[in-house]
Each structure stands twice: as structure tokens, then as C-alpha cells.
Amino acid sequence: MAQLSPSDSARAKLAGAWRDRALSRKAITFALIGLVNTAVDYGIFLLVRAALGRSPVALALIDSIADRCHCGRPETVLLIAANVMSWTVAVSGSYIMNSSITFATESGRKLSWRRYLTFIVAGIAGLIANTATLVFAAQILLLPVWLAKGIAILASFVVNFALSHFVVFRVPGGSGGDAREGD
């Protein structure tokens, strides 16, 4: 391998620092948008869980689902149903904000059905991590549901950012577009 000249080496270091800075900025922006979506997710989760828990029709349906699928106690099915509903609303808002802000360079600030569906498919891994963590923390560790949901959100952040950066908003031939940042 050829030796880099001092100016080439300096340029390579500068380019690496720029990519690291851009990636860090994206992670911070993604996290800030995530805070907004966390409030949406958490609020809707609590509302749906309370509404389903007070509805005789919903409780009968949940009991029936739990009995037929043998997939857990009715309380588990209720947690999963509320979590999936709140996630669906939050992931849609997340896609819109991240396309417009965090990954604006990669998306051209344009929404597309293809990227939205890819975002949802990739987000399903985050949903699985979130739901598994929620059920484990609430029903195995016996943490209060509000705390279990908070821990679940943190677990899914790591999965969601990695998939958004490296899969959904990846520029063909690039690693997520961080070297193409314009500012």
C-alpha cells in the first residue's frame, strides 16, 4: 500500500472527522425527533391501554384472542395491542420528521411510499425489540408499566437509528450519506 503524503493524510483525517461529525449530528437529531415521537408513543399507549381496559367489548375480544391463540394472558395481549397501536402512529410521524430533517440530504426532503414502507419494515425490528423489552420488564422483572415502557423505548432507539441510517436512508454506493452533508 502506498504511503500517503502529509497533505493527503490530513485530508483523509479531515474527511473522517467530517463524517463522524455528520453521523453524530444525525444521531442527535434522530434522538430529538425520537423525543417528540416518544411523547406521542407513550401518550397514545397510555390512552389506548386505559380505553381498552375500560371497554367491556375490548376486554372480551382480548380475552377471546388470548384464549384462541394461546399467546399469553389477556394482560399480555392488552399490552401488545396498545403498544402496536401507539407505535403505528409514532412511526408515521417519525418517518415524516426524519425524512424532512435528519435524512433530508438522502431523501431530498421528499416523502415516498417506497421509503415509508421500508421505514416501517425496518421499524418492525424496533417494534419487536420494544415489545419484547416491555413484556419482559413488566411481567418478568415486575417493573411498573410506565418504567417498563420507558426502558422499551430506549432499547428500540438503538435498533431504529441503526436501521434508518444504514438501510432506509442509505444512499446507493454510500454508507448513509454522511459524507454528503452540505453544511
Secondary structure as the mmCIF struct_conf table of DSSP 4:
data_model
#
loop_
_struct_conf.conf_type_id
_struct_conf.id
_struct_conf.beg_label_comp_id
_struct_conf.beg_label_asym_id
_struct_conf.beg_label_seq_id
_struct_conf.end_label_comp_id
_struct_conf.end_label_asym_id
_struct_conf.end_label_seq_id
HELX_LH_PP_P HELX_LH_PP_P1 ALA A 2 SER A 5
HELX_RH_AL_P HELX_RH_AL_P1 PRO A 6 ARG A 54
HELX_RH_AL_P HELX_RH_AL_P2 PRO A 56 CYS A 69
TURN_TY1_P TURN_TY1_P1 HIS A 70 HIS A 70
BEND BEND1 GLY A 72 GLY A 72
HELX_RH_AL_P HELX_RH_AL_P3 PRO A 74 MET A 97
HELX_RH_PI_P HELX_RH_PI_P1 ASN A 98 THR A 102
TURN_TY1_P TURN_TY1_P2 PHE A 103 PHE A 103
HELX_RH_AL_P HELX_RH_AL_P4 ALA A 104 SER A 107
TURN_TY1_P TURN_TY1_P3 GLY A 108 ARG A 109
HELX_RH_AL_P HELX_RH_AL_P5 TRP A 113 VAL A 135
HELX_RH_PI_P HELX_RH_PI_P2 PHE A 136 ILE A 140
BEND BEND2 LEU A 141 LEU A 141
HELX_RH_AL_P HELX_RH_AL_P6 VAL A 145 LEU A 163
HELX_RH_PI_P HELX_RH_PI_P3 SER A 164 VAL A 168
TURN_TY1_P TURN_TY1_P4 PHE A 169 PHE A 169
HELX_LH_PP_P HELX_LH_PP_P2 ARG A 170 VAL A 171
TURN_TY1_P TURN_TY1_P5 PRO A 172 GLY A 173
BEND BEND3 GLY A 174 GLY A 177
HELX_RH_3T_P HELX_RH_3T_P1 ASP A 178 ARG A 180
#
